[in-house]
Amino acid sequence: MELPKIKNEDLPDKLKEILGEEDAEFDAIVDPADIVDVHLDLDEYYRERTETAQMLLESREKLEQIRHDFKRHLKTVQENN
């Protein structure tokens, strides 16, 4: 993993005293093997998100229809008894 360096000329005077002519370099504070790189295609993400939302709407509509039909069925059964 490539970490940033700060050029010596960009450092404050106190750090120049400590580092001399060297650039400031950073050490990794985590093991590079512990870092997970997740590839994310935003277009695909939003497309799938929209598809999932559409499926949820269709599912809710079906549930409402089933509830309506069940209530109608119960009413019919009660009227026949």
PyMOL Python script that loads the backbone (N, CA, C, O; Angstrom):
from pymol import cmd

cmd.read_pdbstr("""\
ATOM      1  N   MET A   1       0.855  -1.161   0.000  1.00  0.00           N
ATOM      2  CA  MET A   1       0.000   0.000   0.000  1.00  0.00           C
ATOM      3  C   MET A   1       0.904   1.228   0.000  1.00  0.00           C
ATOM      4  O   MET A   1       1.803   1.349   0.832  1.00  0.00           O
ATOM      5  N   GLU A   2       0.662   2.114  -0.920  1.00  0.00           N
ATOM      6  CA  GLU A   2       1.451   3.331  -1.063  1.00  0.00           C
ATOM      7  C   GLU A   2       0.860   4.424  -0.176  1.00  0.00           C
ATOM      8  O   GLU A   2      -0.291   4.823  -0.353  1.00  0.00           O
ATOM      9  N   LEU A   3       1.645   4.896   0.766  1.00  0.00           N
ATOM     10  CA  LEU A   3       1.205   5.950   1.667  1.00  0.00           C
ATOM     11  C   LEU A   3       1.810   7.279   1.244  1.00  0.00           C
ATOM     12  O   LEU A   3       2.869   7.310   0.618  1.00  0.00           O
ATOM     13  N   PRO A   4       1.146   8.370   1.579  1.00  0.00           N
ATOM     14  CA  PRO A   4       1.621   9.676   1.116  1.00  0.00           C
ATOM     15  C   PRO A   4       2.923  10.111   1.781  1.00  0.00           C
ATOM     16  O   PRO A   4       3.255   9.685   2.887  1.00  0.00           O
ATOM     17  N   LYS A   5       3.633  10.956   1.083  1.00  0.00           N
ATOM     18  CA  LYS A   5       4.842  11.591   1.606  1.00  0.00           C
ATOM     19  C   LYS A   5       4.614  13.096   1.559  1.00  0.00           C
ATOM     20  O   LYS A   5       3.913  13.606   0.685  1.00  0.00           O
ATOM     21  N   ILE A   6       5.214  13.791   2.507  1.00  0.00           N
ATOM     22  CA  ILE A   6       5.157  15.248   2.491  1.00  0.00           C
ATOM     23  C   ILE A   6       6.574  15.740   2.210  1.00  0.00           C
ATOM     24  O   ILE A   6       7.516  15.414   2.933  1.00  0.00           O
ATOM     25  N   LYS A   7       6.703  16.524   1.154  1.00  0.00           N
ATOM     26  CA  LYS A   7       8.018  17.030   0.774  1.00  0.00           C
ATOM     27  C   LYS A   7       8.573  17.901   1.885  1.00  0.00           C
ATOM     28  O   LYS A   7       7.839  18.602   2.581  1.00  0.00           O
ATOM     29  N   ASN A   8       9.882  17.838   2.033  1.00  0.00           N
ATOM     30  CA  ASN A   8      10.561  18.575   3.092  1.00  0.00           C
ATOM     31  C   ASN A   8      10.263  20.062   3.025  1.00  0.00           C
ATOM     32  O   ASN A   8      10.104  20.704   4.064  1.00  0.00           O
ATOM     33  N   GLU A   9      10.185  20.618   1.835  1.00  0.00           N
ATOM     34  CA  GLU A   9       9.941  22.062   1.692  1.00  0.00           C
ATOM     35  C   GLU A   9       8.544  22.461   2.178  1.00  0.00           C
ATOM     36  O   GLU A   9       8.307  23.632   2.472  1.00  0.00           O
ATOM     37  N   ASP A  10       7.606  21.487   2.265  1.00  0.00           N
ATOM     38  CA  ASP A  10       6.249  21.772   2.725  1.00  0.00           C
ATOM     39  C   ASP A  10       6.070  21.573   4.232  1.00  0.00           C
ATOM     40  O   ASP A  10       4.997  21.840   4.773  1.00  0.00           O
ATOM     41  N   LEU A  11       7.118  21.106   4.902  1.00  0.00           N
ATOM     42  CA  LEU A  11       7.025  20.830   6.330  1.00  0.00           C
ATOM     43  C   LEU A  11       7.237  22.095   7.170  1.00  0.00           C
ATOM     44  O   LEU A  11       7.945  23.012   6.754  1.00  0.00           O
ATOM     45  N   PRO A  12       6.615  22.137   8.358  1.00  0.00           N
ATOM     46  CA  PRO A  12       6.894  23.240   9.280  1.00  0.00           C
ATOM     47  C   PRO A  12       8.344  23.159   9.783  1.00  0.00           C
ATOM     48  O   PRO A  12       8.964  22.096   9.730  1.00  0.00           O
ATOM     49  N   ASP A  13       8.862  24.249  10.254  1.00  0.00           N
ATOM     50  CA  ASP A  13      10.265  24.323  10.684  1.00  0.00           C
ATOM     51  C   ASP A  13      10.601  23.300  11.763  1.00  0.00           C
ATOM     52  O   ASP A  13      11.685  22.719  11.736  1.00  0.00           O
ATOM     53  N   LYS A  14       9.693  23.068  12.716  1.00  0.00           N
ATOM     54  CA  LYS A  14       9.965  22.101  13.792  1.00  0.00           C
ATOM     55  C   LYS A  14      10.207  20.700  13.235  1.00  0.00           C
ATOM     56  O   LYS A  14      11.110  19.994  13.686  1.00  0.00           O
ATOM     57  N   LEU A  15       9.397  20.300  12.254  1.00  0.00           N
ATOM     58  CA  LEU A  15       9.588  18.972  11.654  1.00  0.00           C
ATOM     59  C   LEU A  15      10.853  18.924  10.800  1.00  0.00           C
ATOM     60  O   LEU A  15      11.515  17.888  10.735  1.00  0.00           O
ATOM     61  N   LYS A  16      11.194  20.031  10.148  1.00  0.00           N
ATOM     62  CA  LYS A  16      12.445  20.067   9.369  1.00  0.00           C
ATOM     63  C   LYS A  16      13.635  19.857  10.285  1.00  0.00           C
ATOM     64  O   LYS A  16      14.603  19.200   9.900  1.00  0.00           O
ATOM     65  N   GLU A  17      13.580  20.417  11.519  1.00  0.00           N
ATOM     66  CA  GLU A  17      14.658  20.217  12.488  1.00  0.00           C
ATOM     67  C   GLU A  17      14.789  18.745  12.854  1.00  0.00           C
ATOM     68  O   GLU A  17      15.901  18.236  12.996  1.00  0.00           O
ATOM     69  N   ILE A  18      13.659  18.060  13.008  1.00  0.00           N
ATOM     70  CA  ILE A  18      13.663  16.653  13.407  1.00  0.00           C
ATOM     71  C   ILE A  18      14.104  15.756  12.262  1.00  0.00           C
ATOM     72  O   ILE A  18      14.908  14.844  12.454  1.00  0.00           O
ATOM     73  N   LEU A  19      13.570  16.019  11.055  1.00  0.00           N
ATOM     74  CA  LEU A  19      13.822  15.138   9.914  1.00  0.00           C
ATOM     75  C   LEU A  19      15.062  15.502   9.110  1.00  0.00           C
ATOM     76  O   LEU A  19      15.544  14.692   8.319  1.00  0.00           O
ATOM     77  N   GLY A  20      15.577  16.692   9.297  1.00  0.00           N
ATOM     78  CA  GLY A  20      16.713  17.135   8.491  1.00  0.00           C
ATOM     79  C   GLY A  20      16.261  17.390   7.065  1.00  0.00           C
ATOM     80  O   GLY A  20      15.294  18.119   6.841  1.00  0.00           O
ATOM     81  N   GLU A  21      16.940  16.806   6.113  1.00  0.00           N
ATOM     82  CA  GLU A  21      16.625  17.012   4.696  1.00  0.00           C
ATOM     83  C   GLU A  21      15.628  15.974   4.147  1.00  0.00           C
ATOM     84  O   GLU A  21      15.263  16.023   2.972  1.00  0.00           O
ATOM     85  N   GLU A  22      15.197  15.043   4.999  1.00  0.00           N
ATOM     86  CA  GLU A  22      14.304  13.970   4.566  1.00  0.00           C
ATOM     87  C   GLU A  22      12.867  14.460   4.419  1.00  0.00           C
ATOM     88  O   GLU A  22      12.434  15.385   5.105  1.00  0.00           O
ATOM     89  N   ASP A  23      12.148  13.823   3.517  1.00  0.00           N
ATOM     90  CA  ASP A  23      10.702  14.057   3.410  1.00  0.00           C
ATOM     91  C   ASP A  23      10.001  13.303   4.539  1.00  0.00           C
ATOM     92  O   ASP A  23      10.531  12.316   5.051  1.00  0.00           O
ATOM     93  N   ALA A  24       8.840  13.755   4.920  1.00  0.00           N
ATOM     94  CA  ALA A  24       8.066  13.055   5.938  1.00  0.00           C
ATOM     95  C   ALA A  24       7.340  11.894   5.271  1.00  0.00           C
ATOM     96  O   ALA A  24       6.623  12.078   4.287  1.00  0.00           O
ATOM     97  N   GLU A  25       7.537  10.689   5.820  1.00  0.00           N
ATOM     98  CA  GLU A  25       6.883   9.497   5.304  1.00  0.00           C
ATOM     99  C   GLU A  25       6.025   8.898   6.406  1.00  0.00           C
ATOM    100  O   GLU A  25       6.332   9.033   7.591  1.00  0.00           O
ATOM    101  N   PHE A  26       4.951   8.237   6.005  1.00  0.00           N
ATOM    102  CA  PHE A  26       4.031   7.641   6.962  1.00  0.00           C
ATOM    103  C   PHE A  26       4.156   6.130   6.924  1.00  0.00           C
ATOM    104  O   PHE A  26       4.386   5.540   5.868  1.00  0.00           O
ATOM    105  N   ASP A  27       4.003   5.509   8.083  1.00  0.00           N
ATOM    106  CA  ASP A  27       3.978   4.052   8.189  1.00  0.00           C
ATOM    107  C   ASP A  27       2.530   3.611   8.303  1.00  0.00           C
ATOM    108  O   ASP A  27       1.700   4.315   8.879  1.00  0.00           O
ATOM    109  N   ALA A  28       2.235   2.461   7.760  1.00  0.00           N
ATOM    110  CA  ALA A  28       0.886   1.920   7.855  1.00  0.00           C
ATOM    111  C   ALA A  28       0.579   1.558   9.308  1.00  0.00           C
ATOM    112  O   ALA A  28       1.423   1.003  10.012  1.00  0.00           O
ATOM    113  N   ILE A  29      -0.635   1.880   9.745  1.00  0.00           N
ATOM    114  CA  ILE A  29      -1.034   1.523  11.107  1.00  0.00           C
ATOM    115  C   ILE A  29      -1.904   0.266  11.108  1.00  0.00           C
ATOM    116  O   ILE A  29      -2.328  -0.197  12.167  1.00  0.00           O
ATOM    117  N   VAL A  30      -2.166  -0.280   9.932  1.00  0.00           N
ATOM    118  CA  VAL A  30      -2.908  -1.537   9.807  1.00  0.00           C
ATOM    119  C   VAL A  30      -2.157  -2.454   8.859  1.00  0.00           C
ATOM    120  O   VAL A  30      -1.351  -2.004   8.045  1.00  0.00           O
ATOM    121  N   ASP A  31      -2.426  -3.708   8.971  1.00  0.00           N
ATOM    122  CA  ASP A  31      -1.856  -4.677   8.049  1.00  0.00           C
ATOM    123  C   ASP A  31      -2.610  -4.571   6.728  1.00  0.00           C
ATOM    124  O   ASP A  31      -3.834  -4.697   6.718  1.00  0.00           O
ATOM    125  N   PRO A  32      -1.918  -4.343   5.614  1.00  0.00           N
ATOM    126  CA  PRO A  32      -2.619  -4.218   4.329  1.00  0.00           C
ATOM    127  C   PRO A  32      -3.522  -5.406   4.004  1.00  0.00           C
ATOM    128  O   PRO A  32      -4.486  -5.258   3.254  1.00  0.00           O
ATOM    129  N   ALA A  33      -3.225  -6.576   4.554  1.00  0.00           N
ATOM    130  CA  ALA A  33      -4.064  -7.754   4.312  1.00  0.00           C
ATOM    131  C   ALA A  33      -5.418  -7.626   5.007  1.00  0.00           C
ATOM    132  O   ALA A  33      -6.372  -8.308   4.635  1.00  0.00           O
ATOM    133  N   ASP A  34      -5.506  -6.753   6.018  1.00  0.00           N
ATOM    134  CA  ASP A  34      -6.758  -6.568   6.748  1.00  0.00           C
ATOM    135  C   ASP A  34      -7.716  -5.618   6.040  1.00  0.00           C
ATOM    136  O   ASP A  34      -8.884  -5.524   6.416  1.00  0.00           O
ATOM    137  N   ILE A  35      -7.244  -4.926   5.040  1.00  0.00           N
ATOM    138  CA  ILE A  35      -8.070  -3.954   4.344  1.00  0.00           C
ATOM    139  C   ILE A  35      -8.837  -4.654   3.230  1.00  0.00           C
ATOM    140  O   ILE A  35      -8.248  -5.359   2.410  1.00  0.00           O
ATOM    141  N   VAL A  36     -10.140  -4.460   3.204  1.00  0.00           N
ATOM    142  CA  VAL A  36     -10.993  -5.091   2.197  1.00  0.00           C
ATOM    143  C   VAL A  36     -11.345  -4.041   1.155  1.00  0.00           C
ATOM    144  O   VAL A  36     -11.853  -2.969   1.484  1.00  0.00           O
ATOM    145  N   ASP A  37     -11.077  -4.351  -0.076  1.00  0.00           N
ATOM    146  CA  ASP A  37     -11.418  -3.455  -1.167  1.00  0.00           C
ATOM    147  C   ASP A  37     -12.700  -3.973  -1.814  1.00  0.00           C
ATOM    148  O   ASP A  37     -12.703  -5.020  -2.461  1.00  0.00           O
ATOM    149  N   VAL A  38     -13.787  -3.227  -1.632  1.00  0.00           N
ATOM    150  CA  VAL A  38     -15.073  -3.639  -2.168  1.00  0.00           C
ATOM    151  C   VAL A  38     -15.314  -2.884  -3.472  1.00  0.00           C
ATOM    152  O   VAL A  38     -15.371  -1.654  -3.501  1.00  0.00           O
ATOM    153  N   HIS A  39     -15.452  -3.647  -4.537  1.00  0.00           N
ATOM    154  CA  HIS A  39     -15.747  -3.041  -5.834  1.00  0.00           C
ATOM    155  C   HIS A  39     -17.231  -2.722  -5.868  1.00  0.00           C
ATOM    156  O   HIS A  39     -18.058  -3.600  -5.616  1.00  0.00           O
ATOM    157  N   LEU A  40     -17.578  -1.491  -6.172  1.00  0.00           N
ATOM    158  CA  LEU A  40     -18.976  -1.084  -6.192  1.00  0.00           C
ATOM    159  C   LEU A  40     -19.258  -0.343  -7.487  1.00  0.00           C
ATOM    160  O   LEU A  40     -18.681   0.709  -7.763  1.00  0.00           O
ATOM    161  N   ASP A  41     -20.155  -0.912  -8.270  1.00  0.00           N
ATOM    162  CA  ASP A  41     -20.605  -0.273  -9.500  1.00  0.00           C
ATOM    163  C   ASP A  41     -21.886   0.477  -9.159  1.00  0.00           C
ATOM    164  O   ASP A  41     -22.935  -0.140  -8.973  1.00  0.00           O
ATOM    165  N   LEU A  42     -21.810   1.801  -9.075  1.00  0.00           N
ATOM    166  CA  LEU A  42     -22.953   2.599  -8.635  1.00  0.00           C
ATOM    167  C   LEU A  42     -24.153   2.467  -9.558  1.00  0.00           C
ATOM    168  O   LEU A  42     -25.292   2.454  -9.090  1.00  0.00           O
ATOM    169  N   ASP A  43     -23.921   2.371 -10.839  1.00  0.00           N
ATOM    170  CA  ASP A  43     -25.043   2.204 -11.772  1.00  0.00           C
ATOM    171  C   ASP A  43     -25.806   0.908 -11.484  1.00  0.00           C
ATOM    172  O   ASP A  43     -27.036   0.892 -11.438  1.00  0.00           O
ATOM    173  N   GLU A  44     -25.057  -0.167 -11.294  1.00  0.00           N
ATOM    174  CA  GLU A  44     -25.679  -1.457 -10.987  1.00  0.00           C
ATOM    175  C   GLU A  44     -26.380  -1.399  -9.631  1.00  0.00           C
ATOM    176  O   GLU A  44     -27.478  -1.933  -9.472  1.00  0.00           O
ATOM    177  N   TYR A  45     -25.745  -0.752  -8.656  1.00  0.00           N
ATOM    178  CA  TYR A  45     -26.339  -0.622  -7.322  1.00  0.00           C
ATOM    179  C   TYR A  45     -27.692   0.073  -7.406  1.00  0.00           C
ATOM    180  O   TYR A  45     -28.674  -0.434  -6.865  1.00  0.00           O
ATOM    181  N   TYR A  46     -27.764   1.222  -8.072  1.00  0.00           N
ATOM    182  CA  TYR A  46     -29.018   1.963  -8.153  1.00  0.00           C
ATOM    183  C   TYR A  46     -30.075   1.220  -8.976  1.00  0.00           C
ATOM    184  O   TYR A  46     -31.266   1.292  -8.674  1.00  0.00           O
ATOM    185  N   ARG A  47     -29.636   0.510 -10.011  1.00  0.00           N
ATOM    186  CA  ARG A  47     -30.575  -0.285 -10.810  1.00  0.00           C
ATOM    187  C   ARG A  47     -31.180  -1.386  -9.946  1.00  0.00           C
ATOM    188  O   ARG A  47     -32.397  -1.571  -9.943  1.00  0.00           O
ATOM    189  N   GLU A  48     -30.346  -2.114  -9.215  1.00  0.00           N
ATOM    190  CA  GLU A  48     -30.835  -3.192  -8.362  1.00  0.00           C
ATOM    191  C   GLU A  48     -31.667  -2.647  -7.206  1.00  0.00           C
ATOM    192  O   GLU A  48     -32.626  -3.286  -6.773  1.00  0.00           O
ATOM    193  N   ARG A  49     -31.305  -1.481  -6.711  1.00  0.00           N
ATOM    194  CA  ARG A  49     -32.085  -0.852  -5.636  1.00  0.00           C
ATOM    195  C   ARG A  49     -33.499  -0.518  -6.133  1.00  0.00           C
ATOM    196  O   ARG A  49     -34.486  -0.724  -5.427  1.00  0.00           O
ATOM    197  N   THR A  50     -33.571  -0.002  -7.355  1.00  0.00           N
ATOM    198  CA  THR A  50     -34.869   0.318  -7.946  1.00  0.00           C
ATOM    199  C   THR A  50     -35.686  -0.949  -8.179  1.00  0.00           C
ATOM    200  O   THR A  50     -36.889  -0.969  -7.921  1.00  0.00           O
ATOM    201  N   GLU A  51     -35.037  -2.006  -8.667  1.00  0.00           N
ATOM    202  CA  GLU A  51     -35.732  -3.274  -8.883  1.00  0.00           C
ATOM    203  C   GLU A  51     -36.266  -3.829  -7.566  1.00  0.00           C
ATOM    204  O   GLU A  51     -37.390  -4.327  -7.514  1.00  0.00           O
ATOM    205  N   THR A  52     -35.476  -3.748  -6.518  1.00  0.00           N
ATOM    206  CA  THR A  52     -35.903  -4.238  -5.208  1.00  0.00           C
ATOM    207  C   THR A  52     -37.083  -3.433  -4.687  1.00  0.00           C
ATOM    208  O   THR A  52     -38.026  -4.001  -4.136  1.00  0.00           O
ATOM    209  N   ALA A  53     -37.041  -2.131  -4.853  1.00  0.00           N
ATOM    210  CA  ALA A  53     -38.156  -1.282  -4.424  1.00  0.00           C
ATOM    211  C   ALA A  53     -39.420  -1.633  -5.203  1.00  0.00           C
ATOM    212  O   ALA A  53     -40.509  -1.667  -4.630  1.00  0.00           O
ATOM    213  N   GLN A  54     -39.287  -1.891  -6.487  1.00  0.00           N
ATOM    214  CA  GLN A  54     -40.440  -2.268  -7.312  1.00  0.00           C
ATOM    215  C   GLN A  54     -41.015  -3.604  -6.842  1.00  0.00           C
ATOM    216  O   GLN A  54     -42.233  -3.763  -6.762  1.00  0.00           O
ATOM    217  N   MET A  55     -40.144  -4.557  -6.534  1.00  0.00           N
ATOM    218  CA  MET A  55     -40.606  -5.857  -6.043  1.00  0.00           C
ATOM    219  C   MET A  55     -41.322  -5.697  -4.706  1.00  0.00           C
ATOM    220  O   MET A  55     -42.317  -6.376  -4.454  1.00  0.00           O
ATOM    221  N   LEU A  56     -40.831  -4.818  -3.857  1.00  0.00           N
ATOM    222  CA  LEU A  56     -41.471  -4.565  -2.570  1.00  0.00           C
ATOM    223  C   LEU A  56     -42.868  -3.980  -2.764  1.00  0.00           C
ATOM    224  O   LEU A  56     -43.812  -4.381  -2.084  1.00  0.00           O
ATOM    225  N   LEU A  57     -42.997  -3.039  -3.685  1.00  0.00           N
ATOM    226  CA  LEU A  57     -44.316  -2.464  -3.972  1.00  0.00           C
ATOM    227  C   LEU A  57     -45.288  -3.518  -4.487  1.00  0.00           C
ATOM    228  O   LEU A  57     -46.443  -3.567  -4.065  1.00  0.00           O
ATOM    229  N   GLU A  58     -44.818  -4.355  -5.395  1.00  0.00           N
ATOM    230  CA  GLU A  58     -45.672  -5.415  -5.932  1.00  0.00           C
ATOM    231  C   GLU A  58     -46.084  -6.390  -4.828  1.00  0.00           C
ATOM    232  O   GLU A  58     -47.226  -6.848  -4.793  1.00  0.00           O
ATOM    233  N   SER A  59     -45.157  -6.702  -3.935  1.00  0.00           N
ATOM    234  CA  SER A  59     -45.455  -7.607  -2.834  1.00  0.00           C
ATOM    235  C   SER A  59     -46.507  -7.009  -1.905  1.00  0.00           C
ATOM    236  O   SER A  59     -47.417  -7.709  -1.460  1.00  0.00           O
ATOM    237  N   ARG A  60     -46.384  -5.737  -1.617  1.00  0.00           N
ATOM    238  CA  ARG A  60     -47.379  -5.071  -0.769  1.00  0.00           C
ATOM    239  C   ARG A  60     -48.754  -5.051  -1.433  1.00  0.00           C
ATOM    240  O   ARG A  60     -49.772  -5.257  -0.773  1.00  0.00           O
ATOM    241  N   GLU A  61     -48.776  -4.804  -2.730  1.00  0.00           N
ATOM    242  CA  GLU A  61     -50.053  -4.801  -3.451  1.00  0.00           C
ATOM    243  C   GLU A  61     -50.704  -6.186  -3.394  1.00  0.00           C
ATOM    244  O   GLU A  61     -51.913  -6.292  -3.188  1.00  0.00           O
ATOM    245  N   LYS A  62     -49.906  -7.251  -3.575  1.00  0.00           N
ATOM    246  CA  LYS A  62     -50.437  -8.612  -3.497  1.00  0.00           C
ATOM    247  C   LYS A  62     -50.971  -8.895  -2.095  1.00  0.00           C
ATOM    248  O   LYS A  62     -52.035  -9.495  -1.944  1.00  0.00           O
ATOM    249  N   LEU A  63     -50.236  -8.464  -1.074  1.00  0.00           N
ATOM    250  CA  LEU A  63     -50.675  -8.675   0.295  1.00  0.00           C
ATOM    251  C   LEU A  63     -51.994  -7.961   0.562  1.00  0.00           C
ATOM    252  O   LEU A  63     -52.890  -8.530   1.185  1.00  0.00           O
ATOM    253  N   GLU A  64     -52.118  -6.746   0.106  1.00  0.00           N
ATOM    254  CA  GLU A  64     -53.376  -6.009   0.281  1.00  0.00           C
ATOM    255  C   GLU A  64     -54.525  -6.705  -0.441  1.00  0.00           C
ATOM    256  O   GLU A  64     -55.639  -6.758   0.080  1.00  0.00           O
ATOM    257  N   GLN A  65     -54.271  -7.232  -1.617  1.00  0.00           N
ATOM    258  CA  GLN A  65     -55.307  -7.951  -2.365  1.00  0.00           C
ATOM    259  C   GLN A  65     -55.725  -9.219  -1.621  1.00  0.00           C
ATOM    260  O   GLN A  65     -56.912  -9.531  -1.532  1.00  0.00           O
ATOM    261  N   ILE A  66     -54.749  -9.939  -1.094  1.00  0.00           N
ATOM    262  CA  ILE A  66     -55.049 -11.166  -0.338  1.00  0.00           C
ATOM    263  C   ILE A  66     -55.864 -10.825   0.906  1.00  0.00           C
ATOM    264  O   ILE A  66     -56.835 -11.515   1.217  1.00  0.00           O
ATOM    265  N   ARG A  67     -55.482  -9.777   1.613  1.00  0.00           N
ATOM    266  CA  ARG A  67     -56.245  -9.364   2.791  1.00  0.00           C
ATOM    267  C   ARG A  67     -57.679  -8.988   2.419  1.00  0.00           C
ATOM    268  O   ARG A  67     -58.629  -9.366   3.105  1.00  0.00           O
ATOM    269  N   HIS A  68     -57.819  -8.255   1.348  1.00  0.00           N
ATOM    270  CA  HIS A  68     -59.147  -7.849   0.871  1.00  0.00           C
ATOM    271  C   HIS A  68     -59.988  -9.087   0.528  1.00  0.00           C
ATOM    272  O   HIS A  68     -61.147  -9.194   0.930  1.00  0.00           O
ATOM    273  N   ASP A  69     -59.390 -10.006  -0.212  1.00  0.00           N
ATOM    274  CA  ASP A  69     -60.105 -11.230  -0.600  1.00  0.00           C
ATOM    275  C   ASP A  69     -60.477 -12.054   0.633  1.00  0.00           C
ATOM    276  O   ASP A  69     -61.572 -12.614   0.697  1.00  0.00           O
ATOM    277  N   PHE A  70     -59.578 -12.130   1.606  1.00  0.00           N
ATOM    278  CA  PHE A  70     -59.847 -12.904   2.809  1.00  0.00           C
ATOM    279  C   PHE A  70     -60.989 -12.290   3.614  1.00  0.00           C
ATOM    280  O   PHE A  70     -61.854 -13.010   4.111  1.00  0.00           O
ATOM    281  N   LYS A  71     -60.994 -10.966   3.744  1.00  0.00           N
ATOM    282  CA  LYS A  71     -62.087 -10.297   4.450  1.00  0.00           C
ATOM    283  C   LYS A  71     -63.423 -10.534   3.737  1.00  0.00           C
ATOM    284  O   LYS A  71     -64.443 -10.776   4.381  1.00  0.00           O
ATOM    285  N   ARG A  72     -63.405 -10.463   2.428  1.00  0.00           N
ATOM    286  CA  ARG A  72     -64.608 -10.707   1.644  1.00  0.00           C
ATOM    287  C   ARG A  72     -65.092 -12.144   1.836  1.00  0.00           C
ATOM    288  O   ARG A  72     -66.290 -12.400   1.956  1.00  0.00           O
ATOM    289  N   HIS A  73     -64.134 -13.078   1.862  1.00  0.00           N
ATOM    290  CA  HIS A  73     -64.467 -14.487   2.083  1.00  0.00           C
ATOM    291  C   HIS A  73     -65.082 -14.680   3.472  1.00  0.00           C
ATOM    292  O   HIS A  73     -66.091 -15.371   3.612  1.00  0.00           O
ATOM    293  N   LEU A  74     -64.480 -14.072   4.496  1.00  0.00           N
ATOM    294  CA  LEU A  74     -65.021 -14.193   5.851  1.00  0.00           C
ATOM    295  C   LEU A  74     -66.425 -13.621   5.933  1.00  0.00           C
ATOM    296  O   LEU A  74     -67.301 -14.204   6.571  1.00  0.00           O
ATOM    297  N   LYS A  75     -66.638 -12.506   5.302  1.00  0.00           N
ATOM    298  CA  LYS A  75     -67.968 -11.877   5.306  1.00  0.00           C
ATOM    299  C   LYS A  75     -68.992 -12.801   4.660  1.00  0.00           C
ATOM    300  O   LYS A  75     -70.109 -12.937   5.159  1.00  0.00           O
ATOM    301  N   THR A  76     -68.616 -13.436   3.553  1.00  0.00           N
ATOM    302  CA  THR A  76     -69.513 -14.360   2.853  1.00  0.00           C
ATOM    303  C   THR A  76     -69.820 -15.563   3.726  1.00  0.00           C
ATOM    304  O   THR A  76     -70.968 -16.003   3.791  1.00  0.00           O
ATOM    305  N   VAL A  77     -68.816 -16.099   4.396  1.00  0.00           N
ATOM    306  CA  VAL A  77     -69.006 -17.261   5.266  1.00  0.00           C
ATOM    307  C   VAL A  77     -69.922 -16.897   6.423  1.00  0.00           C
ATOM    308  O   VAL A  77     -70.796 -17.684   6.788  1.00  0.00           O
ATOM    309  N   GLN A  78     -69.740 -15.736   6.996  1.00  0.00           N
ATOM    310  CA  GLN A  78     -70.578 -15.309   8.105  1.00  0.00           C
ATOM    311  C   GLN A  78     -72.029 -15.077   7.659  1.00  0.00           C
ATOM    312  O   GLN A  78     -72.961 -15.361   8.412  1.00  0.00           O
ATOM    313  N   GLU A  79     -72.214 -14.580   6.478  1.00  0.00           N
ATOM    314  CA  GLU A  79     -73.571 -14.341   5.964  1.00  0.00           C
ATOM    315  C   GLU A  79     -74.288 -15.662   5.700  1.00  0.00           C
ATOM    316  O   GLU A  79     -75.508 -15.736   5.848  1.00  0.00           O
ATOM    317  N   ASN A  80     -73.560 -16.696   5.315  1.00  0.00           N
ATOM    318  CA  ASN A  80     -74.139 -17.994   4.997  1.00  0.00           C
ATOM    319  C   ASN A  80     -74.416 -18.812   6.251  1.00  0.00           C
ATOM    320  O   ASN A  80     -75.122 -19.816   6.161  1.00  0.00           O
ATOM    321  N   ASN A  81     -73.909 -18.443   7.385  1.00  0.00           N
ATOM    322  CA  ASN A  81     -74.146 -19.199   8.631  1.00  0.00           C
ATOM    323  C   ASN A  81     -75.269 -18.645   9.401  1.00  0.00           C
ATOM    324  O   ASN A  81     -75.599 -19.160  10.470  1.00  0.00           O
TER     325      ASN A  81
END
""", "prot")
cmd.dss("prot")
cmd.show_as("cartoon", "prot")
cmd.util.cbc("prot")
cmd.orient("prot")
